Each structure stands twice: as C-alpha cells, then as structure tokens.
Amino acid sequence: MLFFNFFTYAFLIDRWQSLNVRTLDIRDRLEDTGTEWRQLLMDLQEIIDWIARADQELTLQQPIGGDLESVQNQNEMHQVTIL
C-alpha cells in the first residue's frame, strides 16, 4: 500500500507541476494579448482624434469654391492636413 501511495503522490506532484507550467504559459499569453489590444485601442483613438480635428478644420474652410486663389489656398491646406 505504501508503494502505491508513493507513486500516486509522485504522479500527483508531477501533474500539479505540469498544470502550473501550463497555467503560467496561458497567463503570459493573455497578458501579451492584453498589451497588444491596449496598443491597438490607443492607435485607433489617435486616428479617431485626427479625423475629428481634420473634420473640424475642413468644416471651418467651407464652402469650397469661390475664386481660383481661394480654391488653391484650400487645396494647399488640405495637402498639409493630409500629410
């Protein structure tokens, strides 16, 4: 009976260590994925902010048209905004 218990105990310890390793691996992958998602969300927020600023700027420049000089000035402003 003692022989059986020793191997059972050793098996349980080995299994427990294996589960701990897998758990740590899963945790690390989840943390890495969380970091990537946070970075993606920050990048998307920067794009949204840029679009909002560009939209405001374009709204202030309306209406488009008029004389040739006004159209050329608006075109130059748009080129700067895009870059």
N, C-alpha and C positions, 0 to 999 in steps of 0.2 A: 504494500500500500504506500509506503514511504517513497519507493522508486517511482510509482505512478504520479504521486503528488509533486515530486521534484521536477519531472518532465512537464507536467501540466503547468506548474508555476513558471518554468523556464519558457515554455511556449507562450504563456500569457504576457510575460515581461517582454519577449521579443515582439509579440503582436502589438502591445501597447507602444513600444518604441517606434514601430513601423507606422502606426496611426499618428503618433506625434509628428513624425517627419512629414507625412502627407498633409497634416493639418497646417504645419508651418509653411509648406510649399503653397498650399491653397491661399493662406493668408497673405503671403508675399505677392502672389499673382493678383489678388483682389486689391491690395494696396497700390500696386503698379497701375492697374487698370483705373483705379480711382484717380490717381495722379494724371493719367492721360485724359480722362474725361474732364477734370477740372481745367486743364490746359486748353482743351478744345472749347469749353464754355467761355473761358476768358478770351480766346481768339475770336469766337463768334460775337461776344459782346463788343469787342473792339470794332469789328466790321459793322455791327448794328449802330454803334455810336458814330462811325464815319459816315454811314448812309444818312443818319439823321442830320449831321452837320452839313453834308452835301445838299440834302433836300432843303434845308433852311436857306442855304446860300443861293440855290437855284430859284427858290421862291422869291427871294429878295430881288433877283435880277429880272423878274418877269415884268412886263411882257417882252417876249423875244421879238426883235424886229426893229423897225424904225429905219434910220439912215444906215448907210454902209459902215460908217465909223462905229456906231453903237453895236452893230452885229459883230464886227471884228473884235471889239473890246470884250463883248460877251464870250466870243469864241476863245479868246486868249484866257479869260478867267476860267472857263470850263477845262481847258487844257491843263492849267495849273492845278485845279481841283482834282482832276483825274490822276495826275502824277503824284 
